[in-house]
């Protein structure tokens, strides 16, 4: 009995020793693998070049057109130096001058953590009205529209449109032209307001009565003349459309494909010159060459 017990004890000690040896070998291999991975990671981090960053001012919440911009609405985040959007603010003192009455207002909607840029806010002390949307040398001009001429209410501030005039040329010495014509008079005119809304974050359709465009004084003179002598229609230009429309004019004949007949040639009668002479009691007419 003792011999059996001793044999079992010896076998158990042998198995325990083998298990300890295997566990020790497994742990050693894992330690070596972890050490190798640590060295490779440190080497990779040492080879990675640090990216220079610059503090950029971003919004802390969603901002909408017309809101007053305060220091609580912005914060500074580190931005890769070679990826900073053009016109971004990097200095709080520049964005918020210390002088009195230097408030800024939002011109374009911004989402949270979006960079605050010069084109998205007014100048210090400037209100968020139409005057802030008009570039130097441009003027604002209102055009009356309806559902048809206003593209069914899909116009938004910031869109660009082509302007067509429809009217009659009667009495203008138009070489016999009759009926109405439609002519493209202005291209790529920017809308800066639709009715009383100047913000570009309008959602859904809006049937407008007037749209306000930004144009040069010469363009405004043409638009005013066209609006007072005929009907104006707007055609929305696509965002990625960079084509320049050429001169376009359509009258009723061109619309229906009717070709204008050439006038019949005028028949010129041959001039005959005669001279009358009296012979006794008779008067005789004699044909002679015409001298003039």
C-alpha positions as CSV (number, residue, x, y, z in Angstrom):
1,X,0.0,0.0,0.0
2,X,2.8,2.3,0.9
3,X,4.5,1.4,-2.4
4,X,1.4,2.4,-4.4
5,X,1.2,5.7,-2.4
6,X,4.8,6.4,-3.0
7,X,4.4,5.7,-6.8
8,X,1.4,8.1,-7.0
9,X,3.3,10.7,-5.1
10,X,6.3,10.4,-7.5
11,X,4.1,10.6,-10.6
12,X,2.3,13.7,-9.2
13,X,5.6,15.5,-8.4
14,X,6.8,14.7,-11.9
15,X,3.6,16.0,-13.5
16,X,3.7,19.2,-11.4
17,X,7.3,19.7,-12.3
18,X,6.5,19.3,-16.0
19,X,3.6,21.8,-15.7
20,X,5.8,24.3,-14.0
21,X,8.5,23.9,-16.7
22,X,5.9,24.4,-19.5
23,X,4.4,27.4,-17.8
24,X,7.8,28.9,-17.3
25,X,8.6,28.4,-21.0
26,X,5.3,29.9,-22.1
27,X,5.7,33.0,-19.8
28,X,9.3,33.5,-21.1
29,X,8.2,33.4,-24.7
30,X,5.3,35.9,-24.0
31,X,7.7,38.2,-22.2
32,X,10.1,38.1,-25.2
33,X,7.3,38.8,-27.6
34,X,6.0,41.7,-25.6
35,X,9.5,43.2,-25.3
36,X,9.9,42.9,-29.1
37,X,6.6,44.6,-29.7
38,X,7.5,47.4,-27.2
39,X,10.8,48.0,-29.0
40,X,9.2,48.1,-32.4
41,X,6.6,50.5,-31.1
42,X,9.2,52.8,-29.6
43,X,11.2,52.7,-32.8
44,X,8.1,53.6,-34.9
45,X,7.2,56.5,-32.6
46,X,10.8,57.7,-32.8
47,X,10.6,57.6,-36.6
48,X,7.3,59.6,-36.8
49,X,7.9,63.3,-37.3
50,X,5.8,65.6,-35.1
51,X,3.2,67.6,-36.9
52,X,3.3,71.4,-36.1
53,X,0.0,72.8,-35.0
54,X,-1.5,76.2,-34.6
55,X,-4.4,77.3,-32.3
56,X,-7.5,78.1,-34.4
57,X,-10.7,79.6,-33.1
58,X,-13.7,77.4,-33.6
59,X,-17.4,77.7,-32.6
60,X,-18.6,76.0,-29.4
61,X,-22.2,75.6,-30.7
62,X,-24.2,75.9,-33.9
63,X,-24.5,79.6,-34.9
64,X,-27.1,81.0,-37.3
65,X,-27.3,84.1,-39.4
66,X,-27.7,87.4,-37.5
67,X,-26.6,86.1,-34.1
68,X,-24.2,88.2,-32.1
69,X,-20.8,86.4,-31.7
70,X,-19.5,86.4,-28.1
71,X,-16.3,84.9,-26.5
72,X,-18.5,82.2,-24.9
73,X,-19.4,81.0,-28.4
74,X,-15.8,80.2,-29.4
75,X,-12.7,78.3,-28.2
76,X,-9.2,77.5,-29.4
77,X,-8.2,74.1,-30.7
78,X,-4.9,72.9,-32.2
79,X,-5.1,72.6,-36.0
80,X,-2.4,71.2,-38.3
81,X,-0.4,74.2,-39.5
82,X,-0.6,73.2,-43.2
83,X,-4.4,72.5,-43.1
84,X,-5.7,75.8,-41.7
85,X,-8.6,77.1,-43.8
86,X,-7.8,80.5,-45.4
87,X,-9.2,83.4,-43.5
88,X,-9.5,81.6,-40.1
89,X,-8.9,83.5,-36.9
90,X,-6.0,82.5,-34.7
91,X,-6.0,85.4,-32.3
92,X,-8.9,86.2,-29.9
93,X,-7.8,89.9,-29.7
94,X,-8.3,90.2,-33.5
95,X,-11.7,88.5,-33.4
96,X,-12.9,90.6,-30.4
97,X,-11.2,94.0,-30.4
98,X,-11.2,95.8,-27.1
99,X,-12.6,99.0,-28.5
100,X,-16.2,99.9,-27.7
101,X,-19.1,99.0,-30.1
102,X,-17.0,96.5,-31.9
103,X,-19.4,93.6,-31.8
104,X,-19.4,91.0,-34.6
105,X,-22.4,89.2,-36.0
106,X,-22.8,85.9,-37.9
107,X,-23.1,86.2,-41.7
108,X,-23.1,82.4,-42.5
109,X,-24.3,79.5,-40.5
110,X,-21.7,77.6,-38.6
111,X,-21.8,74.2,-36.9
112,X,-20.2,73.2,-33.7
113,X,-16.3,73.0,-33.9
114,X,-16.3,74.7,-37.3
115,X,-13.5,77.2,-37.9
116,X,-14.6,80.9,-37.5
117,X,-13.5,82.6,-40.8
118,X,-13.6,86.2,-41.9
119,X,-16.3,85.6,-44.6
120,X,-18.6,84.1,-41.9
121,X,-18.7,87.1,-39.6
122,X,-19.2,90.9,-40.0
123,X,-16.4,93.4,-39.5
124,X,-16.1,94.8,-35.9
125,X,-19.1,97.2,-35.3
126,X,-20.9,96.2,-38.5
127,X,-24.5,95.0,-38.4
128,X,-25.5,91.8,-40.1
129,X,-27.6,93.6,-42.7
130,X,-27.5,93.8,-46.5
131,X,-24.7,96.4,-46.4
132,X,-22.4,93.7,-45.1
133,X,-23.3,91.4,-48.0
134,X,-22.5,94.0,-50.8
135,X,-19.0,94.0,-52.1
136,X,-17.2,97.2,-53.0
137,X,-18.5,98.8,-56.2
138,X,-21.7,96.8,-56.1
139,X,-25.3,97.9,-55.4
140,X,-28.5,96.2,-54.2
141,X,-31.5,96.1,-56.5
142,X,-34.9,94.5,-55.9
143,X,-36.7,92.5,-58.6
144,X,-40.4,91.7,-58.5
145,X,-41.1,87.9,-58.9
146,X,-43.9,85.5,-58.6
147,X,-44.2,81.7,-58.5
148,X,-43.2,81.2,-62.2
149,X,-40.5,83.9,-62.5
150,X,-39.1,83.1,-59.1
151,X,-38.3,79.4,-59.9
152,X,-41.2,78.1,-57.7
153,X,-39.8,79.3,-54.5
154,X,-36.4,77.5,-54.7
155,X,-34.3,80.7,-54.7
156,X,-32.0,81.3,-51.7
157,X,-29.6,84.1,-50.8
158,X,-26.2,83.3,-52.3
159,X,-27.7,81.7,-55.4
160,X,-26.8,83.0,-58.9
161,X,-29.4,83.5,-61.6
162,X,-29.7,84.5,-65.3
163,X,-32.2,87.3,-66.0
164,X,-34.5,87.2,-69.1
165,X,-36.6,90.1,-70.4
166,X,-39.8,89.6,-72.3
167,X,-41.4,92.6,-74.1
168,X,-42.3,94.2,-77.3
169,X,-40.1,96.2,-79.7
170,X,-43.0,98.0,-81.5
171,X,-42.3,101.6,-82.3
172,X,-38.5,101.2,-81.8
173,X,-37.5,101.1,-85.5
174,X,-37.0,97.4,-85.4
175,X,-37.1,96.8,-89.2
176,X,-40.6,95.3,-89.2
177,X,-40.2,93.0,-86.2
178,X,-43.6,92.3,-84.6
179,X,-44.9,90.5,-81.5
180,X,-42.9,90.0,-78.3
181,X,-39.3,88.8,-77.8
182,X,-37.5,87.2,-74.9
183,X,-33.8,88.2,-74.5
184,X,-31.1,87.2,-72.0
185,X,-30.0,90.6,-70.5
186,X,-27.9,89.6,-67.4
187,X,-26.0,86.4,-66.4
188,X,-24.7,85.1,-63.1
189,X,-26.3,87.8,-60.9
190,X,-26.0,86.9,-57.2
191,X,-29.0,87.0,-54.9
192,X,-28.3,88.6,-51.5
193,X,-31.8,88.5,-50.1
194,X,-35.2,86.8,-50.8
195,X,-38.0,88.9,-49.5
196,X,-36.8,90.1,-46.1
197,X,-34.5,87.1,-45.5
198,X,-30.7,87.5,-46.1
199,X,-29.6,84.3,-44.4
200,X,-28.5,81.3,-46.5
201,X,-29.8,78.7,-44.0
202,X,-33.4,78.9,-45.2
203,X,-35.0,75.4,-45.4
204,X,-37.9,74.4,-47.6
205,X,-39.5,76.4,-50.4
206,X,-40.5,80.0,-50.0
207,X,-42.7,81.8,-52.5
208,X,-41.1,85.3,-52.7
209,X,-42.5,88.5,-54.0
210,X,-39.2,90.2,-54.4
211,X,-35.5,89.1,-54.6
212,X,-32.6,91.5,-54.1
213,X,-29.5,91.1,-56.3
214,X,-26.0,92.6,-56.1
215,X,-25.0,94.2,-59.3
216,X,-22.9,97.1,-60.8
217,X,-24.6,100.4,-61.4
218,X,-24.7,99.8,-65.1
219,X,-26.3,96.4,-64.6
220,X,-28.9,97.9,-62.3
221,X,-29.7,100.6,-64.9
222,X,-30.4,97.8,-67.4
223,X,-32.5,95.8,-64.9
224,X,-34.5,98.9,-64.0
225,X,-35.2,99.7,-67.7
226,X,-36.1,96.1,-68.4
227,X,-38.4,95.8,-65.4
228,X,-40.3,99.0,-66.4
229,X,-40.8,98.1,-70.0
230,X,-41.5,94.3,-69.9
231,X,-41.5,91.2,-67.7
232,X,-38.4,89.7,-66.0
233,X,-37.9,86.0,-65.4
234,X,-35.1,84.3,-63.4
235,X,-33.3,81.1,-64.3
236,X,-31.3,79.4,-61.5
237,X,-27.7,78.7,-62.2
238,X,-26.2,75.4,-60.9
239,X,-23.5,75.6,-58.2
240,X,-20.9,73.9,-60.3
241,X,-21.9,75.6,-63.6
242,X,-19.0,77.8,-64.8
243,X,-20.3,78.3,-68.3
244,X,-21.0,81.9,-69.5
245,X,-24.3,82.2,-71.4
246,X,-24.0,84.0,-74.8
247,X,-26.5,86.5,-76.2
248,X,-29.9,84.7,-76.6
249,X,-33.0,86.2,-78.2
250,X,-36.2,84.4,-79.2
251,X,-39.2,85.9,-80.9
252,X,-42.5,84.3,-81.9
253,X,-41.3,83.4,-85.4
254,X,-38.2,81.7,-84.1
255,X,-40.2,79.9,-81.4
256,X,-42.6,78.5,-84.0
257,X,-40.0,77.9,-86.6
258,X,-41.6,80.3,-89.1
259,X,-39.1,81.8,-91.6
260,X,-39.8,85.4,-92.6
261,X,-40.4,85.6,-96.4
262,X,-38.1,88.0,-98.3
263,X,-40.0,91.0,-99.8
264,X,-40.8,90.8,-103.5
265,X,-38.4,92.7,-105.7
266,X,-39.7,96.1,-106.9
267,X,-40.2,96.3,-110.6
268,X,-38.7,99.4,-112.1
269,X,-40.5,100.7,-115.1
270,X,-38.2,101.7,-118.0
271,X,-38.3,105.4,-118.5
272,X,-39.2,106.6,-122.0
273,X,-38.4,110.1,-123.2
274,X,-40.2,111.8,-126.1
275,X,-40.3,115.2,-127.8
276,X,-43.4,116.7,-129.4
277,X,-43.2,118.6,-132.6
278,X,-46.0,120.3,-134.6
279,X,-46.4,119.5,-138.3
280,X,-49.1,121.5,-139.8
281,X,-52.2,120.8,-137.7
282,X,-50.7,117.6,-136.1
283,X,-48.6,117.1,-133.1
284,X,-46.1,114.3,-133.5
285,X,-44.2,112.6,-130.6
286,X,-40.8,111.3,-131.3
287,X,-38.8,109.0,-128.9
288,X,-35.4,110.3,-128.1
289,X,-32.6,109.0,-125.7
290,X,-33.1,110.2,-122.0
291,X,-30.4,112.5,-120.9
292,X,-31.0,112.4,-117.1
